[in-house]
Amino acid sequence: MTIPERGAGRARATRPPVVADRRARATALYLNEAMTWDQIAAAVGYASRGAARDAVMRELAARSEQHAEEIRHGRVRMVGMLAALVNVWQPIAHDPSNPLAVKAAGIVTRALHQLAQVWGAYAPAKVEMTATVATPADLDAQRERVFIGLMEQAQRSITAAGERTATQAENFLRTQQDRTNTSNEQEATP
């Protein structure tokens, strides 16, 4: 018995022309017009911004490498548009006397969020971490080193303060002695 290859004998599924056209229009709006997901959803007829984003991402994934440059240019245009938006609205957002400050802050926040998405700042990153396991004896030794260091530092501070105090006391005594000598000299002079 031979096992047929996977997918053999089945008709290949293709998306209907209407779906393909909607995805293409949504992708063009994303790349060329730098519209928000809400605007794309409204213009093309998707139920939500999530549906518009999913459709555009599927279309971009389906495109071949020859369109990679077009995608990069679209992202650059979007970054430029979002940066300009931030530059215009950020001074207004920082001016509490301006009645549009709250609206401007929202616009700036959303634009910065979209910039982070475009550049992939929210993408998961692989992080390598190493940890050492310390025994109770290691922890005790570390505590002892810290305690000794703190005691030495405190001793140095006390010594320095004592030296300053001794110097100040000597200066005070010299000043008093000089005053006494001056007053005695004035009394002795007729």
ChimeraX attribute file (.defattr): number of C-alpha atoms within 10 A of each C-alpha:
attribute: neighborCount
match mode: 1-to-1
recipient: residues
	/A:1	3
	/A:2	4
	/A:3	6
	/A:4	8
	/A:5	7
	/A:6	7
	/A:7	8
	/A:8	9
	/A:9	8
	/A:10	7
	/A:11	7
	/A:12	8
	/A:13	6
	/A:14	7
	/A:15	9
	/A:16	8
	/A:17	9
	/A:18	9
	/A:19	11
	/A:20	14
	/A:21	13
	/A:22	19
	/A:23	23
	/A:24	17
	/A:25	16
	/A:26	28
	/A:27	24
	/A:28	16
	/A:29	20
	/A:30	22
	/A:31	20
	/A:32	16
	/A:33	15
	/A:34	21
	/A:35	17
	/A:36	16
	/A:37	22
	/A:38	16
	/A:39	18
	/A:40	25
	/A:41	20
	/A:42	13
	/A:43	15
	/A:44	16
	/A:45	13
	/A:46	20
	/A:47	11
	/A:48	15
	/A:49	16
	/A:50	13
	/A:51	16
	/A:52	27
	/A:53	21
	/A:54	14
	/A:55	21
	/A:56	24
	/A:57	14
	/A:58	13
	/A:59	16
	/A:60	17
	/A:61	10
	/A:62	9
	/A:63	11
	/A:64	8
	/A:65	11
	/A:66	8
	/A:67	10
	/A:68	12
	/A:69	10
	/A:70	13
	/A:71	18
	/A:72	12
	/A:73	13
	/A:74	20
	/A:75	19
	/A:76	16
	/A:77	16
	/A:78	22
	/A:79	20
	/A:80	14
	/A:81	17
	/A:82	21
	/A:83	15
	/A:84	13
	/A:85	16
	/A:86	20
	/A:87	12
	/A:88	13
	/A:89	19
	/A:90	18
	/A:91	14
	/A:92	19
	/A:93	21
	/A:94	13
	/A:95	13
	/A:96	10
	/A:97	9
	/A:98	12
	/A:99	11
	/A:100	13
	/A:101	18
	/A:102	15
	/A:103	13
	/A:104	22
	/A:105	18
	/A:106	14
	/A:107	18
	/A:108	23
	/A:109	14
	/A:110	14
	/A:111	21
	/A:112	17
	/A:113	14
	/A:114	18
	/A:115	19
	/A:116	14
	/A:117	12
	/A:118	14
	/A:119	12
	/A:120	10
	/A:121	12
	/A:122	10
	/A:123	9
	/A:124	7
	/A:125	7
	/A:126	6
	/A:127	5
	/A:128	5
	/A:129	5
	/A:130	4
	/A:131	5
	/A:132	5
	/A:133	6
	/A:134	9
	/A:135	9
	/A:136	9
	/A:137	9
	/A:138	11
	/A:139	11
	/A:140	12
	/A:141	12
	/A:142	12
	/A:143	12
	/A:144	12
	/A:145	12
	/A:146	12
	/A:147	12
	/A:148	12
	/A:149	12
	/A:150	12
	/A:151	12
	/A:152	12
	/A:153	12
	/A:154	12
	/A:155	12
	/A:156	12
	/A:157	12
	/A:158	12
	/A:159	12
	/A:160	12
	/A:161	12
	/A:162	12
	/A:163	12
	/A:164	12
	/A:165	12
	/A:166	12
	/A:167	12
	/A:168	12
	/A:169	12
	/A:170	12
	/A:171	12
	/A:172	12
	/A:173	12
	/A:174	12
	/A:175	12
	/A:176	12
	/A:177	12
	/A:178	12
	/A:179	12
	/A:180	12
	/A:181	12
	/A:182	12
	/A:183	11
	/A:184	11
	/A:185	11
	/A:186	10
	/A:187	9
	/A:188	8
	/A:189	6
	/A:190	5
